[in-house]
């Protein structure tokens, strides 16, 4: 006979992906994390975020993505986040069978953003993911993102992705061909949910220096996307790069440093940039740190984080008794 203290670590994580210009995130100068403690700014995790997946189908419940496609999409999400100590626990899934939602990605987002009918699908302890059919118009993704400048802002409670990118030149915001759910679109949108901006944040207009534009080595913590290691990105989001080689071809010199010549060096492979999906392959260390800090401090995200330590106290177990725990219990 012996008394046991069981520490159950969540073993199963599930995954997500990127977006187009329809991202819906408030962008203001200032930063929610500016007053965070040093411990919260450097917290290493791990964090497990609950998600609930809704598959949108026609009124007769035909159409929409398959279970295999959903599983593949979640695996992409896991692969994109796991190196930053962020995992995802699938709280559940359902099907929404109605023509009301079977229109376009922006329409679906706008409906759930303003319509009280969203209530039955809302989970206060999870981020809801709405997966639109591959045939839906206006493909892409959009997130109801956290406003990093306002500690009283609504939590990021849902995101929408879906459709199929058509073949064609991948310039500017036009992605390469492929089913959106099988790209990094969902990871891009989840990045917004967890506090990330676009890498070109602060660049208002085409290659102008309006807004709080980041200058490498000068103001990365207070301007742009508030992440020091992402580099200033003034033009790549508007097609100033080679989509085949993923090489930046925009303005060469940052005028902030004149007469000294300092070359722009934007990250042409970042999930939070507006570049072709074939170029995207990572979040930076600083972006991972920012997301973990948001998970540790933001009131809207903390209820959506699974406690990693579950204690079973004052229980007596006889030799030979096996105790199992499933992630569906949290």
C-alpha positions as CSV (number, residue, x, y, z in Angstrom):
1,X,0.0,0.0,0.0
2,X,1.4,3.4,-0.8
3,X,0.1,6.9,-1.3
4,X,0.7,8.2,-4.8
5,X,0.9,11.7,-6.3
6,X,0.2,11.4,-10.0
7,X,1.5,14.1,-12.3
8,X,-0.3,13.8,-15.6
9,X,1.4,15.5,-18.5
10,X,-0.7,15.9,-21.6
11,X,0.8,13.6,-24.2
12,X,-1.2,14.4,-27.3
13,X,-0.9,17.7,-29.0
14,X,-2.6,18.7,-32.2
15,X,-1.7,21.3,-34.8
16,X,-2.5,24.4,-37.2
17,X,-1.4,27.4,-40.3
18,X,-1.0,31.5,-42.5
19,X,-3.4,34.1,-44.1
20,X,-4.2,36.7,-46.7
21,X,-4.9,40.4,-46.4
22,X,-8.2,39.7,-44.7
23,X,-6.6,39.4,-41.3
24,X,-8.6,41.2,-38.7
25,X,-6.3,42.4,-35.9
26,X,-6.2,45.8,-34.2
27,X,-2.8,47.4,-34.9
28,X,-1.9,50.4,-32.7
29,X,1.4,51.7,-31.3
30,X,2.0,50.4,-27.8
31,X,2.2,46.9,-26.4
32,X,0.2,44.9,-23.9
33,X,3.5,43.2,-22.7
34,X,5.3,46.4,-21.9
35,X,4.3,46.2,-18.3
36,X,4.8,42.4,-17.9
37,X,7.3,41.1,-15.4
38,X,10.7,39.9,-16.6
39,X,9.7,36.4,-15.6
40,X,6.6,36.5,-17.8
41,X,8.6,38.0,-20.7
42,X,11.0,35.1,-20.6
43,X,8.8,32.3,-19.6
44,X,9.7,29.0,-21.4
45,X,6.5,27.0,-21.0
46,X,5.4,24.5,-22.1
47,X,1.9,25.6,-22.9
48,X,-1.0,23.5,-24.2
49,X,-3.8,25.5,-25.8
50,X,-7.3,23.9,-26.1
51,X,-8.9,24.1,-29.6
52,X,-12.4,23.1,-30.8
53,X,-12.8,22.4,-34.5
54,X,-16.0,23.2,-36.4
55,X,-16.3,21.8,-40.0
56,X,-18.7,23.8,-42.2
57,X,-20.9,21.7,-44.5
58,X,-24.0,22.1,-46.7
59,X,-27.5,21.8,-45.2
60,X,-27.6,18.1,-46.0
61,X,-24.2,17.8,-44.2
62,X,-22.5,17.0,-47.5
63,X,-19.4,18.9,-48.7
64,X,-16.7,20.4,-46.5
65,X,-13.3,19.1,-45.7
66,X,-12.8,15.4,-44.9
67,X,-11.7,14.1,-41.5
68,X,-8.4,13.2,-43.0
69,X,-7.9,16.8,-44.3
70,X,-8.7,18.1,-40.8
71,X,-6.2,15.8,-39.2
72,X,-3.6,16.8,-41.7
73,X,-4.3,20.5,-41.0
74,X,-3.9,20.0,-37.3
75,X,-0.7,18.1,-37.8
76,X,0.7,21.1,-39.7
77,X,-0.3,23.3,-36.8
78,X,1.5,21.1,-34.3
79,X,4.6,20.9,-36.5
80,X,4.7,24.7,-36.7
81,X,4.4,25.4,-33.0
82,X,6.0,22.5,-31.1
83,X,9.6,23.8,-31.3
84,X,8.4,26.9,-29.3
85,X,6.9,24.8,-26.5
86,X,3.4,25.4,-27.6
87,X,1.0,22.5,-28.2
88,X,-2.7,22.1,-28.9
89,X,-5.2,19.9,-27.2
90,X,-8.3,19.0,-29.2
91,X,-11.3,19.6,-26.9
92,X,-13.7,18.4,-29.5
93,X,-15.1,18.8,-33.0
94,X,-18.5,19.1,-34.6
95,X,-20.2,19.8,-38.0
96,X,-22.3,22.9,-38.8
97,X,-24.7,22.0,-41.6
98,X,-26.3,25.1,-43.1
99,X,-26.0,27.2,-46.2
100,X,-25.8,30.3,-43.9
101,X,-22.1,29.6,-43.4
102,X,-21.3,28.1,-46.8
103,X,-20.3,31.3,-48.5
104,X,-16.8,32.8,-48.2
105,X,-14.1,33.1,-45.5
106,X,-14.8,36.8,-44.8
107,X,-18.6,36.3,-44.7
108,X,-18.2,33.4,-42.3
109,X,-15.9,35.5,-40.1
110,X,-18.2,38.5,-40.1
111,X,-21.2,36.4,-39.3
112,X,-19.6,34.8,-36.2
113,X,-18.1,38.1,-35.2
114,X,-21.4,40.0,-35.0
115,X,-24.2,37.4,-34.9
116,X,-25.5,36.1,-31.6
117,X,-26.0,32.7,-33.3
118,X,-22.3,32.3,-32.6
119,X,-23.0,31.6,-28.9
120,X,-23.7,27.9,-29.2
121,X,-20.4,27.4,-30.9
122,X,-18.3,29.5,-28.5
123,X,-16.0,27.8,-26.0
124,X,-14.7,30.0,-23.2
125,X,-12.0,27.5,-22.5
126,X,-10.8,26.9,-26.1
127,X,-10.0,28.7,-29.3
128,X,-12.7,27.8,-31.9
129,X,-11.5,27.0,-35.4
130,X,-14.0,27.1,-38.2
131,X,-12.8,25.1,-41.3
132,X,-14.6,26.2,-44.5
133,X,-15.0,24.0,-47.5
134,X,-12.2,23.8,-50.1
135,X,-14.7,25.1,-52.7
136,X,-15.5,28.3,-50.7
137,X,-15.0,31.7,-52.4
138,X,-12.5,34.2,-51.1
139,X,-10.0,31.7,-49.8
140,X,-7.7,32.6,-46.9
141,X,-7.9,33.0,-43.2
142,X,-8.9,35.5,-40.6
143,X,-8.5,35.7,-36.8
144,X,-10.5,37.4,-34.1
145,X,-7.2,38.4,-32.6
146,X,-6.1,39.8,-29.3
147,X,-5.5,43.5,-29.2
148,X,-2.0,43.7,-27.7
149,X,-2.5,47.4,-26.8
150,X,-5.6,46.9,-24.6
151,X,-5.6,44.7,-21.5
152,X,-9.4,44.9,-21.5
153,X,-9.8,43.8,-25.1
154,X,-11.9,40.7,-25.9
155,X,-10.0,37.5,-25.9
156,X,-9.0,35.8,-29.2
157,X,-11.8,33.3,-29.3
158,X,-11.9,32.1,-32.9
159,X,-10.4,31.9,-36.3
160,X,-11.7,30.9,-39.8
161,X,-9.7,29.3,-42.6
162,X,-10.7,27.7,-45.9
163,X,-10.9,27.6,-49.6
164,X,-8.4,26.7,-52.3
165,X,-5.7,29.0,-53.7
166,X,-5.8,28.9,-57.5
167,X,-2.8,28.5,-59.7
168,X,-1.0,31.6,-60.8
169,X,1.9,33.9,-60.1
170,X,2.5,34.1,-56.4
171,X,3.1,37.9,-56.1
172,X,2.2,40.1,-53.3
173,X,-0.6,38.6,-51.3
174,X,-1.6,36.1,-54.0
175,X,-0.6,32.7,-52.6
176,X,0.5,29.7,-54.5
177,X,-1.9,26.9,-55.5
178,X,-3.3,24.6,-52.9
179,X,-6.0,23.9,-50.3
180,X,-5.7,26.5,-47.6
181,X,-6.1,24.0,-44.8
182,X,-3.0,22.2,-46.1
183,X,-0.8,25.3,-45.8
184,X,0.5,27.5,-43.0
185,X,-2.5,29.8,-43.1
186,X,-3.9,28.4,-39.8
187,X,-0.5,28.8,-38.1
188,X,-0.4,32.5,-39.2
189,X,-3.9,33.1,-37.8
190,X,-3.1,31.2,-34.6
191,X,-0.1,33.5,-34.3
192,X,-2.5,36.5,-34.3
193,X,-4.6,34.7,-31.6
194,X,-1.5,34.4,-29.4
195,X,-0.4,38.0,-29.7
196,X,1.7,38.3,-32.9
197,X,1.5,41.0,-35.5
198,X,2.5,40.8,-39.2
199,X,6.3,41.2,-39.7
200,X,5.5,44.3,-41.8
201,X,3.6,46.0,-39.1
202,X,4.1,49.8,-39.0
203,X,4.4,50.0,-42.8
204,X,1.3,51.9,-43.7
205,X,1.1,52.0,-47.5
206,X,3.3,50.7,-50.2
207,X,6.9,50.9,-49.1
208,X,6.3,54.2,-47.2
209,X,7.9,54.9,-43.9
210,X,4.6,56.0,-42.3
211,X,3.5,54.5,-39.0
212,X,5.9,53.1,-36.4
213,X,8.2,51.3,-38.8
214,X,10.9,49.1,-37.3
215,X,14.6,49.9,-37.9
216,X,16.9,47.0,-37.2
217,X,18.9,47.4,-34.0
218,X,17.1,50.6,-33.0
219,X,13.5,50.2,-32.1
220,X,12.5,46.6,-32.6
221,X,11.0,46.3,-29.1
222,X,8.8,49.3,-29.4
223,X,7.8,49.5,-33.1
224,X,6.8,47.2,-36.0
225,X,5.7,43.9,-34.6
226,X,7.4,44.4,-31.2
227,X,9.7,41.5,-31.8
228,X,13.4,42.3,-32.1
229,X,14.6,39.3,-34.1
230,X,12.1,39.5,-37.0
231,X,13.9,42.4,-38.8
232,X,12.3,45.4,-40.5
233,X,10.0,44.4,-43.3
234,X,9.0,47.4,-45.4
235,X,8.0,46.0,-48.7
236,X,7.9,42.2,-49.0
237,X,4.2,42.1,-48.0
238,X,3.3,43.9,-51.2
239,X,5.1,41.7,-53.7
240,X,8.7,43.0,-53.5
241,X,10.3,39.6,-53.6
242,X,11.0,36.8,-55.9
243,X,8.4,34.1,-55.2
244,X,10.5,31.3,-56.7
245,X,13.7,32.0,-54.7
246,X,12.0,33.9,-51.8
247,X,14.6,36.7,-52.1
248,X,13.6,40.3,-51.1
249,X,13.8,42.7,-54.1
250,X,12.4,45.9,-52.6
251,X,14.0,49.1,-51.3
252,X,17.7,48.4,-50.7
253,X,18.5,50.9,-48.0
254,X,16.7,52.0,-44.8
255,X,16.6,55.8,-45.1
256,X,16.5,56.1,-41.3
257,X,20.3,55.5,-41.3
258,X,21.3,57.9,-44.1
259,X,24.0,58.9,-44.9
260,X,25.1,55.5,-43.6
261,X,24.1,52.6,-45.8
262,X,22.1,50.0,-43.9
263,X,20.4,47.4,-46.0
264,X,16.9,46.1,-45.4
265,X,17.0,42.4,-44.6
266,X,13.5,41.1,-44.0
267,X,12.8,37.5,-43.1
268,X,11.4,36.0,-46.2
269,X,10.4,32.7,-44.6
270,X,8.4,33.9,-41.6
271,X,4.9,32.6,-40.9
272,X,3.7,36.1,-40.0
273,X,4.7,37.7,-43.3
274,X,2.6,38.2,-46.4
275,X,4.6,36.0,-48.7
276,X,3.9,32.8,-50.7
277,X,3.2,29.7,-48.6
278,X,6.1,27.9,-50.3
279,X,8.5,30.5,-48.6
280,X,7.1,30.1,-45.1
281,X,8.8,27.8,-42.7
282,X,9.2,29.3,-39.2
283,X,8.5,31.6,-36.2
284,X,11.5,33.2,-34.7
285,X,12.7,32.7,-31.2
286,X,11.4,36.1,-30.2
287,X,7.9,35.4,-31.7
288,X,7.8,32.1,-29.7
289,X,8.7,34.0,-26.6
290,X,6.0,36.6,-27.2
291,X,3.3,34.0,-27.7
292,X,4.3,32.2,-24.5
293,X,4.2,35.5,-22.6
294,X,0.7,36.2,-23.9
295,X,-0.4,32.7,-22.8
296,X,1.0,33.4,-19.4
297,X,-0.4,36.9,-18.9
298,X,-3.5,37.7,-21.0
299,X,-6.8,37.3,-19.3
300,X,-8.5,36.1,-22.5
301,X,-6.0,33.4,-23.2
302,X,-5.2,32.0,-19.7
303,X,-8.6,30.1,-19.5
304,X,-7.8,28.4,-22.8
305,X,-4.5,27.0,-21.5
306,X,-4.5,23.4,-20.1
307,X,-2.9,23.0,-16.7
308,X,0.1,20.8,-17.3
309,X,0.2,19.3,-13.8
310,X,-2.9,17.5,-12.7
311,X,-2.6,16.2,-9.1
312,X,-4.5,13.2,-7.7
313,X,-4.1,13.5,-4.0
314,X,-4.9,11.2,-1.0
315,X,-5.5,8.2,-3.2
316,X,-4.4,4.7,-2.2
317,X,-3.3,2.3,-5.0
318,X,-2.5,-1.4,-4.5
319,X,0.4,-3.0,-6.3
320,X,-0.6,-3.9,-9.9
321,X,-3.3,-1.3,-10.3
322,X,-2.9,0.7,-13.5
323,X,-4.3,4.3,-13.7
324,X,-5.0,5.8,-17.1
325,X,-5.7,9.5,-17.9
326,X,-7.0,10.8,-21.2
327,X,-6.7,14.4,-22.6
328,X,-10.5,14.5,-23.0
329,X,-10.8,14.9,-19.3
330,X,-9.3,18.5,-19.3
